[in-house]
């Protein structure tokens, strides 16, 4: 079993989340500012071809339609490898990484379709 997969299972167990792996071929929305901290992620329900993950850096989440770019999950190893352990969390989960500080929580508003 790959290390990242074992880590995903550990994180799901630690927080009581269902394990819902993201396929390498699926796309995630990734902002160009993933070098900023904190590093954030949230997961909406997947749609065909996507895993539902949106990842960004910093304290401000932009509402610009150009903010997130689609990247295959396989490319996250190069773009922001620190998020890999969290990508097994099921839809509705969020995370925040800031140095050694990690927050993981469930946000049921992520499961509600936008009006």
C-alpha positions in Angstrom: 0.0 0.0 0.0 1.4 3.4 -0.9 2.3 5.7 2.0 -0.1 8.4 0.9 -3.0 5.9 0.8 -2.2 4.6 4.3 -2.0 8.3 5.5 -5.4 9.0 3.9 -7.0 6.0 5.7 -5.4 7.2 9.0 -6.8 10.7 8.6 -10.3 9.4 7.8 -10.2 7.2 10.8 -8.9 9.9 13.1 -11.7 12.3 12.2 -14.5 9.8 11.7 -14.8 10.5 8.0 -15.9 8.1 5.3 -13.0 7.2 3.0 -13.7 8.4 -0.5 -10.5 8.3 -2.6 -9.9 10.7 -5.4 -8.8 9.2 -8.7 -5.6 10.4 -10.3 -7.6 11.0 -13.5 -10.2 13.2 -11.8 -9.7 17.0 -11.7 -9.5 19.3 -8.7 -9.8 23.0 -8.6 -6.5 24.5 -7.6 -5.7 28.2 -7.1 -2.3 29.5 -8.2 -1.6 30.8 -4.7 -0.9 27.4 -3.1 2.5 28.8 -2.0 0.7 31.0 0.6 -0.3 29.8 4.1 -2.6 28.6 5.4 -3.2 25.9 2.8 -7.0 25.2 2.5 -9.1 22.5 1.0 -12.8 21.8 0.8 -14.7 19.0 -0.9 -18.0 19.3 -2.7 -19.8 16.2 -4.1 -17.9 15.1 -7.2 -19.3 15.5 -10.6 -18.3 13.5 -13.7 -14.6 14.0 -14.2 -14.0 15.9 -11.0 -13.3 14.8 -7.4 -15.0 17.8 -5.8 -11.8 19.2 -4.2 -10.9 22.9 -4.2 -7.5 23.9 -2.9 -6.1 27.4 -2.2 -3.5 29.2 -0.1 -4.0 32.3 2.1 -6.8 33.6 4.3 -9.0 34.9 1.5 -11.1 32.8 -0.9 -11.7 34.7 -4.1 -15.1 34.5 -5.8 -13.5 35.2 -9.2 -14.5 32.5 -11.8 -10.8 32.5 -12.9 -9.5 31.8 -9.3 -9.4 28.0 -9.6 -7.8 26.1 -12.5 -8.5 22.4 -13.2 -5.6 20.0 -12.5 -5.6 16.2 -12.5 -5.2 14.8 -9.0 -2.0 13.1 -10.2 -0.4 16.6 -10.6 -1.0 17.6 -7.0 2.1 15.6 -6.0 4.1 18.4 -7.8 1.8 21.3 -7.1 1.0 20.9 -3.4 2.0 17.5 -2.0 1.0 18.5 1.5 -2.7 18.0 0.6 -2.3 14.4 -0.5 -3.0 12.9 2.9 -6.4 14.7 3.0 -7.8 13.7 -0.4 -9.5 10.6 1.0 -11.9 12.7 3.0 -15.4 12.4 1.7 -17.5 15.3 0.4 -18.4 17.9 3.1 -15.0 17.8 4.7 -12.5 20.7 4.9 -8.9 21.1 6.0 -6.5 23.9 6.9 -2.7 23.4 7.1 -0.5 26.1 8.7 2.9 24.8 9.6 2.5 22.1 12.2 -1.1 23.2 12.8 -3.8 21.1 11.1 -7.5 21.6 11.3 -10.0 19.1 9.8 -13.7 19.5 10.1 -17.0 18.6 8.5 -19.1 21.4 6.9 -22.5 20.2 5.8 -23.1 23.4 3.8 -20.7 21.9 1.2 -23.3 19.2 0.5 -26.1 21.6 -0.3 -26.4 22.5 -4.0 -26.0 26.1 -4.9 -29.3 28.0 -5.7 
